[in-house]
């Protein structure tokens, strides 16, 4: 395991590294989330986001872009919005995963009742991650189903 202060998750050359201390800071994860648990959640989140963006990445690479940072995009604080959306998707999926795993098999009735607000948080985090992915893909946030 890397030094927690500079630990990163690096996937393929196209995607940016995810800095675990920044993820911890942005998502307000305290010391109860151990470094190994955070790393595990982040690896799974990176894998999920990368899988959803696989075809999009392949199209950008075919256009000649070597990294996500190379893909033309609006800049905010001198950083590509694609980089910001990618980090948001990974951060939100990571935190949702951690919250879901916080529940234990021996949760009491009172403890189970107190997880209801956490369920809403997980739903909101997963929605925010999906919105960030859809922003990268350039599609709307709405999903419409015919009944």
Phi and psi in degrees as GROMACS dihedral restraints (atoms count N, CA, C in turn):
[ dihedral_restraints ]
;  ai    aj    ak    al  type     phi  dphi    fc
    3     4     5     6     1   -73.1    20    10
    4     5     6     7     1   165.6    20    10
    6     7     8     9     1   -60.3    20    10
    7     8     9    10     1   126.0    20    10
    9    10    11    12     1   -55.0    20    10
   10    11    12    13     1   -29.3    20    10
   12    13    14    15     1   -67.6    20    10
   13    14    15    16     1   -28.3    20    10
   15    16    17    18     1  -125.3    20    10
   16    17    18    19     1    20.9    20    10
   18    19    20    21     1   -68.1    20    10
   19    20    21    22     1   135.9    20    10
   21    22    23    24     1  -135.8    20    10
   22    23    24    25     1   158.2    20    10
   24    25    26    27     1  -110.4    20    10
   25    26    27    28     1   120.9    20    10
   27    28    29    30     1  -119.6    20    10
   28    29    30    31     1   126.0    20    10
   30    31    32    33     1  -104.6    20    10
   31    32    33    34     1  -132.0    20    10
   33    34    35    36     1   -69.2    20    10
   34    35    36    37     1   166.5    20    10
   36    37    38    39     1   -60.2    20    10
   37    38    39    40     1   -25.2    20    10
   39    40    41    42     1   -69.5    20    10
   40    41    42    43     1   -40.9    20    10
   42    43    44    45     1   -88.2    20    10
   43    44    45    46     1   147.6    20    10
   45    46    47    48     1   -73.5    20    10
   46    47    48    49     1   155.6    20    10
   48    49    50    51     1   -68.3    20    10
   49    50    51    52     1   147.9    20    10
   51    52    53    54     1  -104.1    20    10
   52    53    54    55     1   118.1    20    10
   54    55    56    57     1   -87.1    20    10
   55    56    57    58     1   116.8    20    10
   57    58    59    60     1   -66.2    20    10
   58    59    60    61     1   -33.6    20    10
   60    61    62    63     1   -68.4    20    10
   61    62    63    64     1   -35.3    20    10
   63    64    65    66     1   -68.2    20    10
   64    65    66    67     1   -42.7    20    10
   66    67    68    69     1   -56.8    20    10
   67    68    69    70     1   -46.5    20    10
   69    70    71    72     1   -59.5    20    10
   70    71    72    73     1   -43.5    20    10
   72    73    74    75     1   -67.9    20    10
   73    74    75    76     1   -48.9    20    10
   75    76    77    78     1   -64.1    20    10
   76    77    78    79     1   -40.5    20    10
   78    79    80    81     1   -90.6    20    10
   79    80    81    82     1     5.8    20    10
   81    82    83    84     1    53.1    20    10
   82    83    84    85     1    51.7    20    10
   84    85    86    87     1   -94.9    20    10
   85    86    87    88     1   121.7    20    10
   87    88    89    90     1   -86.8    20    10
   88    89    90    91     1  -170.5    20    10
   90    91    92    93     1   -67.1    20    10
   91    92    93    94     1   -11.7    20    10
   93    94    95    96     1   -66.4    20    10
   94    95    96    97     1   -23.0    20    10
   96    97    98    99     1   -91.5    20    10
   97    98    99   100     1   107.1    20    10
   99   100   101   102     1   -69.4    20    10
  100   101   102   103     1   159.2    20    10
  102   103   104   105     1   -58.2    20    10
  103   104   105   106     1   -44.0    20    10
  105   106   107   108     1   -63.7    20    10
  106   107   108   109     1   -37.9    20    10
  108   109   110   111     1   -66.2    20    10
  109   110   111   112     1   -40.8    20    10
  111   112   113   114     1   -64.8    20    10
  112   113   114   115     1   -44.1    20    10
  114   115   116   117     1   -61.2    20    10
  115   116   117   118     1   -44.2    20    10
  117   118   119   120     1   -60.6    20    10
  118   119   120   121     1   -46.8    20    10
  120   121   122   123     1   -63.7    20    10
  121   122   123   124     1   -41.3    20    10
  123   124   125   126     1   -68.1    20    10
  124   125   126   127     1   -39.8    20    10
  126   127   128   129     1   -60.3    20    10
  127   128   129   130     1   -45.0    20    10
  129   130   131   132     1   -65.5    20    10
  130   131   132   133     1   -37.6    20    10
  132   133   134   135     1   -67.1    20    10
  133   134   135   136     1   -43.8    20    10
  135   136   137   138     1   -60.0    20    10
  136   137   138   139     1   -45.1    20    10
  138   139   140   141     1   -60.5    20    10
  139   140   141   142     1   -42.7    20    10
  141   142   143   144     1   -66.1    20    10
  142   143   144   145     1   -45.7    20    10
  144   145   146   147     1   -65.8    20    10
  145   146   147   148     1   -45.0    20    10
  147   148   149   150     1   -60.5    20    10
  148   149   150   151     1   -39.3    20    10
  150   151   152   153     1   -63.7    20    10
  151   152   153   154     1   -43.6    20    10
  153   154   155   156     1   -66.9    20    10
  154   155   156   157     1   -26.4    20    10
  156   157   158   159     1  -103.3    20    10
  157   158   159   160     1    10.7    20    10
  159   160   161   162     1   -56.9    20    10
  160   161   162   163     1   -52.6    20    10
  162   163   164   165     1   -63.7    20    10
  163   164   165   166     1   -40.2    20    10
  165   166   167   168     1   -62.2    20    10
  166   167   168   169     1   -44.5    20    10
  168   169   170   171     1   -59.9    20    10
  169   170   171   172     1   -45.4    20    10
  171   172   173   174     1   -61.6    20    10
  172   173   174   175     1   -38.1    20    10
  174   175   176   177     1   -64.0    20    10
  175   176   177   178     1   -42.9    20    10
  177   178   179   180     1   -66.8    20    10
  178   179   180   181     1   -39.5    20    10
  180   181   182   183     1   -65.2    20    10
  181   182   183   184     1   -38.8    20    10
  183   184   185   186     1   -64.1    20    10
  184   185   186   187     1   -27.9    20    10
  186   187   188   189     1   -79.5    20    10
  187   188   189   190     1    -6.4    20    10
  189   190   191   192     1   102.8    20    10
  190   191   192   193     1     7.4    20    10
  192   193   194   195     1   -90.3    20    10
  193   194   195   196     1   124.2    20    10
  195   196   197   198     1   -83.3    20    10
  196   197   198   199     1   -28.6    20    10
  198   199   200   201     1  -138.9    20    10
  199   200   201   202     1   163.8    20    10
  201   202   203   204     1   -60.5    20    10
  202   203   204   205     1   -36.2    20    10
  204   205   206   207     1   -64.5    20    10
  205   206   207   208     1   -24.4    20    10
  207   208   209   210     1   -78.1    20    10
  208   209   210   211     1   -20.9    20    10
  210   211   212   213     1   -70.7    20    10
  211   212   213   214     1   126.1    20    10
  213   214   215   216     1   -57.6    20    10
  214   215   216   217     1   132.8    20    10
  216   217   218   219     1  -159.2    20    10
  217   218   219   220     1   162.8    20    10
  219   220   221   222     1   -59.7    20    10
  220   221   222   223     1   149.8    20    10
  222   223   224   225     1  -112.8    20    10
  223   224   225   226     1   133.9    20    10
  225   226   227   228     1  -129.3    20    10
  226   227   228   229     1   125.6    20    10
  228   229   230   231     1    52.9    20    10
  229   230   231   232     1    41.6    20    10
  231   232   233   234     1    60.3    20    10
  232   233   234   235     1    28.9    20    10
  234   235   236   237     1  -134.5    20    10
  235   236   237   238     1   139.6    20    10
  237   238   239   240     1   -59.6    20    10
  238   239   240   241     1   138.2    20    10
  240   241   242   243     1   -63.0    20    10
  241   242   243   244     1   -28.1    20    10
  243   244   245   246     1   -61.3    20    10
  244   245   246   247     1   -42.4    20    10
  246   247   248   249     1   -64.0    20    10
  247   248   249   250     1   -39.8    20    10
  249   250   251   252     1   -67.2    20    10
  250   251   252   253     1   -42.5    20    10
  252   253   254   255     1   -67.0    20    10
  253   254   255   256     1   -39.1    20    10
  255   256   257   258     1   -61.1    20    10
  256   257   258   259     1   -48.1    20    10
  258   259   260   261     1   -61.4    20    10
  259   260   261   262     1   -42.2    20    10
  261   262   263   264     1   -60.3    20    10
  262   263   264   265     1   -44.4    20    10
  264   265   266   267     1   -61.0    20    10
  265   266   267   268     1   -46.7    20    10
  267   268   269   270     1   -65.3    20    10
  268   269   270   271     1   -44.3    20    10
  270   271   272   273     1   -61.7    20    10
  271   272   273   274     1   -46.0    20    10
  273   274   275   276     1   -65.7    20    10
  274   275   276   277     1   -44.3    20    10
  276   277   278   279     1   -63.0    20    10
  277   278   279   280     1   -37.9    20    10
  279   280   281   282     1   -62.3    20    10
  280   281   282   283     1   -48.8    20    10
  282   283   284   285     1   -66.6    20    10
  283   284   285   286     1   -40.0    20    10
  285   286   287   288     1   -59.6    20    10
  286   287   288   289     1   -44.2    20    10
  288   289   290   291     1   -60.8    20    10
  289   290   291   292     1   -43.4    20    10
  291   292   293   294     1   -64.8    20    10
  292   293   294   295     1   -42.7    20    10
  294   295   296   297     1   -62.6    20    10
  295   296   297   298     1   -44.3    20    10
  297   298   299   300     1   -61.1    20    10
  298   299   300   301     1   -34.5    20    10
  300   301   302   303     1   -83.2    20    10
  301   302   303   304     1   -10.6    20    10
  303   304   305   306     1   -68.8    20    10
  304   305   306   307     1   -27.3    20    10
  306   307   308   309     1   -71.3    20    10
  307   308   309   310     1   140.9    20    10
  309   310   311   312     1  -118.7    20    10
  310   311   312   313     1   156.1    20    10
  312   313   314   315     1   -63.3    20    10
  313   314   315   316     1   -21.1    20    10
  315   316   317   318     1  -100.0    20    10
  316   317   318   319     1    22.6    20    10
  318   319   320   321     1   -61.8    20    10
  319   320   321   322     1   128.8    20    10
  321   322   323   324     1   -76.3    20    10
  322   323   324   325     1   171.7    20    10
  324   325   326   327     1   -56.9    20    10
  325   326   327   328     1   -45.1    20    10
  327   328   329   330     1   -64.0    20    10
  328   329   330   331     1   -39.4    20    10
  330   331   332   333     1   -66.5    20    10
  331   332   333   334     1   -39.4    20    10
  333   334   335   336     1   -65.3    20    10
  334   335   336   337     1   -39.5    20    10
  336   337   338   339     1   -63.9    20    10
  337   338   339   340     1   -33.8    20    10
  339   340   341   342     1   -76.7    20    10
  340   341   342   343     1    -7.7    20    10
  342   343   344   345     1   -82.9    20    10
  343   344   345   346     1   -12.2    20    10
  345   346   347   348     1   -55.2    20    10
  346   347   348   349     1   -46.2    20    10
  348   349   350   351     1   -62.7    20    10
  349   350   351   352     1   -33.2    20    10
  351   352   353   354     1   -65.1    20    10
  352   353   354   355     1   -36.1    20    10
  354   355   356   357     1   -62.0    20    10
  355   356   357   358     1   -39.7    20    10
  357   358   359   360     1   -65.8    20    10
  358   359   360   361     1   -36.5    20    10
  360   361   362   363     1   -64.3    20    10
  361   362   363   364     1   -43.3    20    10
  363   364   365   366     1   -61.3    20    10
  364   365   366   367     1   -44.0    20    10
  366   367   368   369     1   -60.6    20    10
  367   368   369   370     1   -44.8    20    10
  369   370   371   372     1   -65.0    20    10
  370   371   372   373     1   -40.2    20    10
  372   373   374   375     1   -65.1    20    10
  373   374   375   376     1   -43.9    20    10
  375   376   377   378     1   -65.2    20    10
  376   377   378   379     1   -38.3    20    10
  378   379   380   381     1   -61.8    20    10
  379   380   381   382     1   -46.3    20    10
  381   382   383   384     1   -62.7    20    10
  382   383   384   385     1   -38.6    20    10
  384   385   386   387     1   -64.0    20    10
  385   386   387   388     1   -44.4    20    10
  387   388   389   390     1   -64.2    20    10
  388   389   390   391     1   -39.7    20    10
  390   391   392   393     1   -61.6    20    10
  391   392   393   394     1   -42.6    20    10
  393   394   395   396     1   -62.9    20    10
  394   395   396   397     1   -41.9    20    10
  396   397   398   399     1   -63.4    20    10
  397   398   399   400     1   -43.4    20    10
  399   400   401   402     1   -66.7    20    10
  400   401   402   403     1   -32.5    20    10
  402   403   404   405     1   -63.4    20    10
  403   404   405   406     1   -42.4    20    10
  405   406   407   408     1   -62.1    20    10
  406   407   408   409     1   -44.1    20    10
  408   409   410   411     1   -70.2    20    10
  409   410   411   412     1   -17.8    20    10
  411   412   413   414     1    77.7    20    10
  412   413   414   415     1    29.6    20    10
  414   415   416   417     1  -117.1    20    10
  415   416   417   418     1   163.0    20    10
  417   418   419   420     1   -68.8    20    10
  418   419   420   421     1   164.9    20    10
  420   421   422   423     1   -83.7    20    10
  421   422   423   424     1   -11.5    20    10
  423   424   425   426     1   -85.0    20    10
  424   425   426   427     1   144.3    20    10
  426   427   428   429     1  -123.5    20    10
  427   428   429   430     1   125.1    20    10
  429   430   431   432     1  -116.9    20    10
  430   431   432   433     1   131.4    20    10
  432   433   434   435     1  -121.7    20    10
  433   434   435   436     1   138.8    20    10
  435   436   437   438     1   -90.4    20    10
  436   437   438   439     1   134.2    20    10
